Amino acid sequence: MEKIGIETGPVAFSSAGIRRPKIGVEGKFSLWFLSALALAEGSVTLEKFTDAKVKDPALGRLMDRIDAQLVRELKFGARVKVRLKDGTEYASFTKHPKGGPNNPMGFEELSLKFRNMARLVLPPEDIEPLLERILHLDQLEDIGQLMALL
């Protein structure tokens, strides 16, 4: 990969405009870090926002290849263009961010996100039963059945 160009609207750019995060938590607010992390590791999950990750030289080199620009007209949208070393280019555009009302996550995507977050705070054996109870929340006779797993 030679270069990634990102154009995004003011919401994403202002909330993720830290060019070079210095500590793990700042990585959550950096289009450059988020993009490099997704490219290098295939996913972005909470446990990856560490001081070591934001200081990782390989991720730093990827961030150097990312050019992020504010394009106010995009509002909530984003355009991404990836140029490979052989000159091949791939481009994508989304008008609405994933997970919003105009581009909702499917159940599998929500379940994966839930599992990734829940494993940070819940015993592994409680995650699937909890997810199952949430899925059938309307069938619970007693909310205590759900609360017992929290």
FENBELZI-V814805 format. One record per residue. N is the residue number from 1. RES is the residue in three letters. PHI is phi in degrees with one decimal (* if undefined). PSI is psi in whole degrees, -180 to 180 (none if undefined). D_CENTER is the distance of its C-alpha to the mean C-alpha in whole Angstrom. Layout:
BEGIN
N&RES&PHI&PSI&D_CENTER ; N&RES&PHI&PSI&D_CENTER
END
This chain:
BEGIN
1&MET&*&129&20 ; 2&GLU&-93.5&-45&22 ; 3&LYS&-157.1&147&20 ; 4&ILE&-122.6&128&17 ; 5&GLY&-108.8&128&18 ; 6&ILE&-122.1&129&15 ; 7&GLU&-120.5&129&17 ; 8&THR&-143.9&160&15 ; 9&GLY&-76.1&178&17 ; 10&PRO&-65.1&-30&18 ; 11&VAL&-65.1&-54&15 ; 12&ALA&-66.5&-41&12 ; 13&PHE&-67.7&-39&14 ; 14&SER&-74.9&-30&16 ; 15&SER&-87.7&-16&13 ; 16&ALA&-133.1&44&11 ; 17&GLY&-96.9&10&15 ; 18&ILE&-75.5&115&15 ; 19&ARG&-67.9&-47&17 ; 20&ARG&-130.9&93&17 ; 21&PRO&-62.5&144&16 ; 22&LYS&-104.2&-27&19 ; 23&ILE&-129.5&160&17 ; 24&GLY&-51.1&-47&14 ; 25&VAL&-62.7&-30&13 ; 26&GLU&-67.4&-22&14 ; 27&GLY&-59.5&-30&11 ; 28&LYS&-65.2&-19&8 ; 29&PHE&-116.1&32&11 ; 30&SER&-133.7&110&11 ; 31&LEU&-56.1&-37&10 ; 32&TRP&-65.3&-49&12 ; 33&PHE&-67.0&-46&11 ; 34&LEU&-58.2&-43&7 ; 35&SER&-67.3&-45&9 ; 36&ALA&-62.9&-42&11 ; 37&LEU&-63.1&-46&9 ; 38&ALA&-61.6&-42&8 ; 39&LEU&-66.8&-45&11 ; 40&ALA&-74.8&-37&13 ; 41&GLU&-115.8&-7&12 ; 42&GLY&83.9&-10&10 ; 43&SER&-158.9&160&7 ; 44&VAL&-125.0&112&5 ; 45&THR&-129.4&160&7 ; 46&LEU&-54.3&-39&9 ; 47&GLU&-69.9&-9&12 ; 48&LYS&-86.5&-5&11 ; 49&PHE&-88.1&72&11 ; 50&THR&-115.4&161&15 ; 51&ASP&-59.9&-40&17 ; 52&ALA&-62.3&-41&18 ; 53&LYS&-65.1&-45&15 ; 54&VAL&-69.3&-18&15 ; 55&LYS&-99.2&1&19 ; 56&ASP&-63.6&121&18 ; 57&PRO&-59.2&-37&21 ; 58&ALA&-65.1&-42&19 ; 59&LEU&-67.2&-36&16 ; 60&GLY&-61.1&-41&18 ; 61&ARG&-65.5&-38&20 ; 62&LEU&-65.7&-43&17 ; 63&MET&-59.5&-34&16 ; 64&ASP&-64.3&-22&19 ; 65&ARG&-92.3&3&19 ; 66&ILE&-105.3&128&17 ; 67&ASP&-114.8&111&18 ; 68&ALA&-108.2&133&16 ; 69&GLN&-130.8&145&18 ; 70&LEU&-83.5&127&19 ; 71&VAL&-128.7&98&20 ; 72&ARG&-54.7&-35&21 ; 73&GLU&-64.2&-20&23 ; 74&LEU&-73.8&-17&19 ; 75&LYS&52.1&-102&19 ; 76&PHE&-96.8&-2&15 ; 77&GLY&-84.8&178&15 ; 78&ALA&-155.7&146&14 ; 79&ARG&-120.8&138&16 ; 80&VAL&-131.3&135&15 ; 81&LYS&-129.5&128&18 ; 82&VAL&-113.7&128&18 ; 83&ARG&-114.2&124&22 ; 84&LEU&-84.9&166&23 ; 85&LYS&-63.6&-26&26 ; 86&ASP&-83.7&2&28 ; 87&GLY&95.4&-11&27 ; 88&THR&-62.3&138&26 ; 89&GLU&-123.3&142&23 ; 90&TYR&-124.4&138&20 ; 91&ALA&-134.0&149&19 ; 92&SER&-145.9&152&17 ; 93&PHE&-139.1&139&16 ; 94&THR&-132.8&132&15 ; 95&LYS&-82.2&-31&17 ; 96&HIS&-128.9&137&14 ; 97&PRO&-67.1&148&11 ; 98&LYS&-64.1&134&9 ; 99&GLY&99.5&-9&10 ; 100&GLY&-86.7&174&13 ; 101&PRO&-62.7&-27&17 ; 102&ASN&-91.1&-4&17 ; 103&ASN&-153.0&63&15 ; 104&PRO&-67.9&155&14 ; 105&MET&-76.7&147&13 ; 106&GLY&-78.8&172&15 ; 107&PHE&-60.7&-41&17 ; 108&GLU&-63.1&-40&15 ; 109&GLU&-66.1&-44&12 ; 110&LEU&-63.9&-41&12 ; 111&SER&-63.3&-43&14 ; 112&LEU&-63.2&-44&12 ; 113&LYS&-62.7&-43&10 ; 114&PHE&-60.1&-48&13 ; 115&ARG&-59.8&-45&14 ; 116&ASN&-61.5&-38&12 ; 117&MET&-81.5&-41&12 ; 118&ALA&-64.5&-35&16 ; 119&ARG&-65.0&-15&17 ; 120&LEU&-78.9&-19&16 ; 121&VAL&-132.1&-10&19 ; 122&LEU&-118.7&152&21 ; 123&PRO&-61.5&140&23 ; 124&PRO&-54.0&-36&22 ; 125&GLU&-71.2&-13&25 ; 126&ASP&-94.4&-14&24 ; 127&ILE&-68.2&-52&21 ; 128&GLU&-65.4&-44&22 ; 129&PRO&-60.7&-38&25 ; 130&LEU&-65.5&-45&23 ; 131&LEU&-60.6&-41&21 ; 132&GLU&-63.4&-41&24 ; 133&ARG&-68.7&-37&26 ; 134&ILE&-64.7&-42&23 ; 135&LEU&-59.4&-35&23 ; 136&HIS&-112.2&36&27 ; 137&LEU&-54.7&-38&27 ; 138&ASP&-67.2&-13&30 ; 139&GLN&-100.9&-6&32 ; 140&LEU&-70.4&135&32 ; 141&GLU&-84.6&-27&35 ; 142&ASP&-141.1&123&34 ; 143&ILE&-62.0&-19&31 ; 144&GLY&-58.8&-28&32 ; 145&GLN&-63.8&-33&31 ; 146&LEU&-80.4&-46&27 ; 147&MET&-63.8&-27&28 ; 148&ALA&-62.2&-24&30 ; 149&LEU&-91.8&-4&26 ; 150&LEU&-97.3&none&25
END
